[in-house]
Amino acid sequence: MKLQKRLFGTNGVRGIVGADMTPDLALSIGLALGSMRKGRIAVGRDTRTSGPALAGALKAGLLATGCDVTDCGILPTPALQFLVRNHFEAGAVITASHNPPEYNGVKVIEPDGTEMGDEQTVLLENRLFGHRFDLVPWNGAGSEQTAPDLVSGYIDAVVGQFPAGIGEGKTVVVDPGCGAACFTTPEILTRLGCRVLTINGQMDGRFPGRLPEPSPDGLSPLCDLVAATGADFGVAHDGDADRAVFIDENGRYINENQEFALIADRICRETKGTVVTPVSTSLLVETVARRHGCDVRYTPVGSIYVARTMLALREAGTPVAFGGEGNGGIIYPSHQYCRDGGMTAAMMAAILAGSRHPLSVLVDQLPEFTLIAGKFTVDDPGSLITAIEKTYAHESIDRTDGIRINRNDSWALVRPSGTEPLVRVIVESPDAGTARLFYEEILEQVRCV
């Protein structure tokens, strides 16, 4: 269940730098976190130009509460999560992930490497808004060290998940988008044996090549380069590289749910158990998973809910195959319980190494579903959800996150965004005409509120 938070959203706190996201706020987050998690705290960031100032403020708060801080520099969020799980009592990443350059934010990492859950986040917010910080005297202040080389341990761990040389003979074009994976993903794929080319491979928080969101429009240069060089595939990341999206050998953008289904096909063949994913994920993933005898557990939208459900199932003795979201964020329990774009890039190299077909053919062999998604500004999202629930009360309703209407082999989801002041609408059906009619039906409800 999602708890109501005042500051943090689905994946941390984010805002426009200088307006919503300020050094004062970063300092307060550091003070609150340091008051809750004593010990050694790891701090990292993506390439955004506001990163050093916000990281400095956050570290000041941690030091003032007696925590020892290790600054790991610029690295992917999953890399810092891996390091926290293995070496630290907690962590924080200065990043706004896929948001435009003027945004930045903070993700708080727990000792197990997952993002802080709702209950603990509410406690952190209560400390922050109540100014209840455990400040220490001058002789109790924490110390700081820098350790940019620690990221190599993360790279070693990803590479170690696969047989040596599994990528030999494959050419991959990597587009880190001038973000945090400029070094890590090319290194991972190179060590797997791939020939690696890069575009937007320089760290630059102005994001001159494209915006941090790896959208089809922004990846046209990557598509062209893949096709022109005869590469086997292209991979692109968001700003902090916890997600990965792919381009096939013909320069075609692969829908993230199709990506998820291909990975499900690979993993579920070898590992039986539950696939955990949010209610916003395509039925394509469930269809592929069930082919191999795996079931699916649905969660609220957000990687933290996926990760914590996976952990809870494991603790209850239920086998978990893997998990993730239909946005390129995949979680591999054999590696760690967080979304990992670098690991996903390596997994695609492994999938193609074990296939007689190119990526385009593997995608075209998947079952066909039509998914339509839109986002809308609504003055009162709660009233909209209530109105839709009343209208469709006679149908199968799922209230896991927002409201989902399940109708035969089709479904529609309406939910407030956790990262933007919007309502998101998703409709899916195996039949394109049915999907379009269902979508228009839902939009009528949106327009009436």
C-alpha positions in Angstrom: 0.0 0.0 0.0 1.2 3.5 -0.8 1.3 5.9 2.2 0.6 9.6 1.6 3.9 11.5 1.5 4.3 15.3 1.6 7.6 15.7 -0.2 8.9 12.5 -1.7 7.3 10.9 -4.7 7.4 7.5 -6.3 11.2 7.7 -6.7 12.6 10.2 -4.3 12.1 13.9 -4.1 12.6 16.0 -7.3 12.1 19.6 -8.3 13.4 22.5 -10.4 16.8 23.6 -9.1 16.6 27.0 -7.3 12.9 26.8 -6.9 11.7 23.5 -5.5 15.1 21.7 -5.2 17.5 23.9 -3.2 20.7 23.4 -1.1 18.6 24.2 2.0 16.3 21.2 1.2 19.3 19.0 0.4 20.8 20.0 3.8 17.6 19.2 5.6 17.4 15.8 3.9 21.0 15.1 5.0 20.2 16.1 8.6 17.1 13.9 8.7 18.8 10.9 7.1 21.8 11.3 9.3 19.5 11.4 12.4 17.9 8.1 11.3 20.8 6.1 9.9 24.0 6.4 11.9 27.2 5.2 10.6 28.9 5.2 7.2 26.8 6.8 4.4 27.6 6.7 0.7 26.8 9.7 -1.5 26.8 9.7 -5.3 25.3 11.8 -8.1 24.6 12.0 -11.8 26.1 14.5 -14.1 23.7 17.4 -13.6 25.4 20.8 -13.2 23.6 21.4 -9.9 24.9 18.1 -8.5 28.0 19.3 -6.7 26.1 22.1 -4.8 23.3 19.8 -3.7 25.7 17.0 -2.8 27.8 19.3 -0.7 24.7 20.5 1.2 23.4 16.9 1.7 26.9 15.8 2.9 27.0 18.8 5.3 23.8 17.6 7.0 25.1 14.0 7.3 28.4 15.2 8.8 26.6 17.5 11.2 24.7 14.5 12.6 27.9 12.5 13.2 27.8 10.3 10.1 31.0 9.4 8.2 30.5 10.2 4.5 32.0 8.4 1.5 31.6 10.5 -1.7 31.6 8.0 -4.6 31.4 10.7 -7.3 29.4 10.4 -10.5 28.0 6.9 -11.0 24.7 5.2 -11.9 22.1 4.9 -9.1 22.2 1.1 -9.2 26.0 1.2 -8.8 25.6 3.2 -5.6 22.8 0.9 -4.4 25.1 -2.1 -5.0 27.9 -0.3 -3.0 25.5 0.6 -0.1 24.3 -3.0 0.2 27.8 -4.3 0.5 29.7 -1.6 2.4 27.5 1.1 4.0 24.7 1.7 6.5 22.7 3.9 4.0 23.2 6.1 1.0 21.8 9.0 -1.1 22.0 9.8 -4.8 21.6 13.3 -6.1 19.7 12.7 -9.3 16.5 13.6 -11.1 16.7 10.5 -13.3 14.8 11.1 -16.5 13.7 14.7 -15.8 15.1 17.6 -17.9 18.4 19.3 -17.0 16.8 22.1 -14.8 15.6 19.4 -12.4 17.4 17.6 -9.6 16.5 15.5 -6.6 17.5 13.0 -4.0 17.0 9.2 -3.7 17.6 7.7 -0.3 19.0 4.2 -0.2 18.5 1.7 2.7 21.2 -0.7 3.9 19.8 -3.5 1.7 20.4 -1.4 -1.4 16.7 -0.6 -2.0 15.2 2.9 -2.1 13.7 3.9 1.2 10.1 2.7 1.6 7.0 4.7 2.4 6.9 4.1 6.1 10.5 5.2 6.7 10.2 8.0 4.2 7.2 9.4 6.2 9.3 9.3 9.3 12.1 11.1 7.5 9.7 13.8 6.3 8.4 14.2 9.8 11.9 14.9 11.1 12.5 17.3 8.2 9.3 19.3 8.6 9.6 19.2 12.4 13.3 20.2 12.3 14.0 17.3 14.7 17.7 16.6 13.9 20.2 14.9 16.1 23.1 17.4 15.8 26.4 16.4 17.4 29.0 18.7 19.1 32.2 19.8 17.4 34.1 16.7 18.5 31.5 14.3 17.2 31.2 15.6 13.6 31.6 12.9 10.9 34.5 12.6 8.5 34.5 12.6 4.7 36.4 10.6 2.2 36.2 10.3 -1.6 36.2 6.9 -3.3 35.4 7.2 -7.0 37.1 3.9 -7.7 34.5 1.9 -5.7 32.3 1.8 -8.8 34.6 -0.9 -10.2 33.1 -3.4 -7.7 29.7 -2.8 -9.3 31.1 -3.4 -12.8 32.8 -6.6 -11.6 29.5 -7.8 -10.1 27.5 -7.3 -13.4 30.2 -8.9 -15.5 30.3 -11.8 -13.1 26.7 -12.7 -13.7 27.5 -13.9 -17.2 29.9 -16.5 -18.8 33.2 -15.0 -19.9 33.2 -13.7 -23.5 29.5 -14.1 -24.0 29.3 -10.9 -26.1 32.1 -11.9 -28.5 31.2 -11.1 -32.1 28.6 -8.6 -31.1 28.7 -4.9 -31.8 26.8 -2.6 -29.5 26.2 1.2 -29.7 25.8 2.7 -26.3 24.0 6.1 -25.7 24.4 7.1 -22.0 22.9 10.5 -22.9 25.8 12.3 -21.2 24.6 10.8 -18.0 26.0 8.7 -15.2 26.6 5.5 -17.3 29.2 7.1 -19.7 31.9 4.9 -18.2 30.1 1.9 -16.7 28.0 0.5 -19.5 30.6 0.7 -22.2 33.1 -1.0 -19.8 30.6 -3.8 -18.8 29.9 -4.6 -22.5 33.5 -4.4 -23.5 34.5 -6.9 -20.7 31.8 -9.2 -21.9 33.5 -9.3 -25.3 31.4 -6.9 -27.2 32.7 -4.3 -29.7 31.4 -1.0 -28.2 30.7 2.3 -30.0 29.3 5.3 -28.1 27.2 8.4 -28.8 26.6 11.1 -26.2 29.4 9.4 -24.3 30.9 12.4 -22.5 29.7 13.4 -19.0 27.8 16.7 -19.4 25.0 17.8 -17.1 23.7 20.2 -19.8 22.7 17.1 -21.8 23.7 18.6 -25.1 23.0 15.5 -27.2 19.5 14.7 -26.0 17.3 15.0 -22.9 17.8 12.5 -20.1 14.6 10.7 -20.9 15.5 8.0 -23.6 12.4 8.7 -25.7 12.0 7.5 -29.4 12.3 11.1 -30.7 15.5 11.8 -28.8 17.2 8.6 -29.9 17.1 9.2 -33.7 20.9 9.7 -33.8 21.4 6.4 -32.0 19.0 4.6 -34.4 20.9 6.0 -37.3 24.3 5.0 -35.9 23.1 1.4 -35.2 21.8 1.0 -38.7 24.9 2.7 -40.3 27.5 0.6 -38.4 25.7 -2.8 -38.7 25.6 -3.1 -34.9 23.6 -5.9 -33.3 21.7 -3.5 -31.1 21.8 -0.1 -29.4 21.1 0.7 -25.8 20.3 4.0 -24.2 19.9 5.1 -20.5 18.1 7.7 -18.6 20.2 10.2 -16.5 21.0 7.9 -13.6 21.1 4.6 -15.7 18.6 2.6 -13.6 16.7 2.0 -16.9 17.7 0.8 -20.3 15.9 0.9 -23.7 17.0 -0.8 -26.9 17.3 -0.2 -30.6 17.3 -3.3 -32.9 19.8 -3.9 -35.7 17.6 -2.0 -38.2 17.5 1.1 -36.1 14.0 0.5 -34.8 13.1 1.6 -31.2 12.0 -1.4 -29.1 8.9 -0.7 -26.9 9.9 -1.2 -23.2 7.2 -3.8 -22.6 8.5 -5.8 -25.5 12.0 -5.5 -23.9 10.6 -6.7 -20.6 8.9 -9.7 -22.4 12.1 -10.7 -24.1 13.9 -10.7 -20.8 11.0 -12.6 -19.2 11.3 -15.2 -21.9 15.0 -15.7 -21.2 14.8 -15.7 -17.4 11.6 -17.7 -17.0 12.9 -20.5 -19.2 15.7 -21.1 -16.7 14.2 -19.8 -13.4 10.7 -20.7 -12.3 8.9 -18.5 -9.8 6.9 -15.3 -9.6 7.4 -12.3 -11.8 6.7 -9.0 -9.9 5.6 -5.9 -11.8 3.3 -2.9 -11.4 -0.3 -2.8 -12.6 0.8 -0.5 -15.4 2.8 -3.3 -17.2 1.6 -4.9 -20.4 -0.2 -8.2 -20.4 2.4 -9.2 -22.9 4.8 -9.9 -20.0 2.3 -12.1 -18.1 1.6 -14.0 -21.3 5.2 -14.8 -21.9 5.9 -15.6 -18.2 3.0 -18.1 -18.0 4.2 -19.9 -21.1 7.1 -21.0 -19.0 5.1 -21.8 -15.9 5.8 -18.6 -14.0 3.0 -16.5 -12.3 2.8 -12.8 -12.0 2.3 -10.6 -8.9 1.1 -7.0 -9.5 2.1 -4.0 -7.3 1.6 -0.3 -7.2 3.6 1.7 -9.8 7.2 2.4 -8.6 10.3 0.3 -8.5 10.4 0.4 -4.7 7.1 -1.5 -4.5 8.3 -4.1 -6.9 11.6 -4.6 -5.0 10.0 -4.8 -1.6 7.3 -7.2 -2.9 10.1 -9.4 -4.3 11.9 -9.3 -0.9 8.7 -10.1 1.0 8.0 -13.1 -1.3 11.5 -14.4 -0.9 11.3 -14.1 2.9 8.0 -16.0 2.8 9.6 -18.8 0.8 8.0 -18.0 -2.5 10.5 -18.4 -5.5 10.9 -15.1 -7.4 12.1 -15.2 -11.0 12.7 -11.5 -11.4 10.8 -8.2 -11.5 10.6 -4.8 -13.1 8.6 -2.1 -14.8 7.5 -1.7 -18.4 9.7 1.4 -18.7 13.1 -0.3 -19.1 13.6 -0.8 -15.4 14.4 -4.4 -14.7 15.3 -6.0 -11.3 17.5 -9.1 -11.2 17.4 -10.8 -7.8 20.5 -12.8 -8.5 22.3 -9.5 -8.7 20.5 -7.0 -6.5 16.9 -5.8 -5.7 16.9 -2.6 -7.7 16.4 -1.4 -11.3 19.7 -1.7 -13.1 20.3 -0.4 -16.6 23.8 -1.7 -16.9 22.7 -5.2 -16.0 19.9 -5.0 -18.5 22.3 -4.0 -21.3 24.5 -7.0 -20.4 21.4 -9.2 -20.4 20.4 -8.2 -23.9 23.9 -9.1 -25.1 23.4 -12.5 -23.5 20.0 -13.0 -25.0 21.4 -12.4 -28.5 24.4 -14.5 -27.9 22.1 -17.5 -27.3 19.8 -16.8 -30.2 20.0 -17.7 -33.9 17.8 -14.7 -34.7 18.6 -10.9 -34.6 16.8 -8.7 -32.2 14.2 -7.5 -34.7 13.0 -11.1 -35.3 12.8 -11.9 -31.6 10.6 -8.8 -31.1 8.4 -9.6 -34.1 7.8 -13.1 -32.7 6.2 -11.8 -29.5 2.4 -11.8 -29.1 0.7 -8.6 -30.3 -0.9 -6.1 -27.9 -1.9 -2.5 -28.5 -1.1 -0.2 -25.5 -2.2 3.4 -25.6 -0.9 5.8 -22.9 -1.5 9.5 -22.3 -1.1 12.0 -19.5 -3.5 14.8 -18.6 -3.6 17.8 -16.2 -6.5 17.4 -13.8 -7.4 19.8 -11.1 -8.7 17.1 -8.7 -7.3 13.7 -9.4 -9.1 12.2 -6.4 -12.5 13.2 -7.8 -11.6 11.7 -11.1 -10.7 8.4 -9.6 -13.9 8.4 -7.5 -16.0 9.2 -10.6 -14.5 6.5 -12.7 -14.9 4.0 -9.8 -18.6 4.8 -9.6 -19.1 4.6 -13.4 -17.4 1.2 -13.6 -18.6 -0.3 -10.3 -20.3 -3.2 -12.2 -17.0 -4.2 -13.8 -13.8 -5.9 -12.4 -12.0 -3.2 -10.5 -8.4 -3.3 -9.2 -7.5 -0.5 -6.6 -3.8 -1.4 -6.2 -2.8 2.0 -7.6 -5.3 4.5 -8.8 -8.0 2.5 -10.5 -7.7 -0.3 -13.0 -10.7 -1.7 -15.0 -10.2 -5.3 -16.2 -12.5 -6.2 -19.1 -12.1 -9.6 -20.6 -8.6 -9.5 -22.2 -8.4 -5.7 -22.0 -7.7 -3.2 -19.2 -7.5 0.5 -18.4 -5.6 2.2 -15.7 -6.1 5.7 -14.4 -3.7 6.9 -11.7 -2.2 10.2 -10.4 1.5 10.5 -11.4 4.0 10.0 -8.6 6.6 12.4 -10.2 4.5 15.0 -12.0 1.3 17.0 -11.4 -0.6 14.8 -13.9 -3.0 11.9 -14.2 -1.8 9.0 -16.4 -4.2 6.9 -18.5 -3.1 3.5 -20.0 -5.4 1.2 -22.0 -4.4 -2.1 -23.5 -6.0 -4.8 -25.6 -4.9 -7.5 -28.1 -7.1 -5.8 -30.6 -6.2 -2.3 -31.7 -9.7 -1.2 -32.4 -10.9 -2.3 -29.0 -8.0 -0.5 -27.3 -8.8 2.8 -29.1 -12.5 2.6 -28.2 -11.7 1.8 -24.6 -9.2 4.7 -24.4 -11.8 7.2 -25.8 -14.3 5.9 -23.3 -11.9 6.6 -20.5 -11.1 10.1 -21.9 -14.7 11.0 -21.8 -14.6 10.4 -18.0 -11.5 12.6 -17.8 -13.1 15.4 -19.7 -16.2 15.4 -17.5 -14.4 16.0 -14.2 
